[in-house]
Amino acid sequence: MIDYLALALTHALIVIALLRILTRDELDREDPLASDPAVTAVAPVARAKQRRIQRRRRQGRDEGRDDA
């Protein structure tokens, strides 16, 4: 009985992990290649700022303010 419980528990946790991975937004987008001149012209600070804004929107904390 305990063997079945252990197997069911571990498999259920694996399924939950896979579902969480497959529902992430990052899987729907492709980052542009680093060799593209348009990408290398963007400053890393600007990209970090964009990531912060997107993270806040996903977490529901974006209040319309723009951090510098």
BELSULWO-V488685 format. One record per backbone hydrogen bond with DSSP energy under -1.0 kcal/mol. CO is the residue of the C=O (numbers start at 0). NH is the residue of the N-H. If there is no record, write none. Layout:
co: [CO | CO]
nh: [NH | NH]
This chain:
co: [0 | 1 | 2 | 3 | 4 | 5 | 6 | 7 | 8 | 9 | 10 | 11 | 12 | 13 | 14 | 15 | 16 | 17 | 18 | 20 | 24 | 32 | 35 | 36 | 38 | 42 | 43 | 44 | 45 | 46 | 47 | 48 | 49 | 50 | 51 | 52 | 53 | 54 | 55]
nh: [4 | 5 | 6 | 7 | 8 | 9 | 10 | 11 | 12 | 13 | 14 | 15 | 16 | 17 | 18 | 19 | 20 | 21 | 22 | 23 | 27 | 35 | 39 | 40 | 41 | 46 | 47 | 48 | 49 | 50 | 51 | 52 | 53 | 54 | 55 | 56 | 57 | 58 | 60]
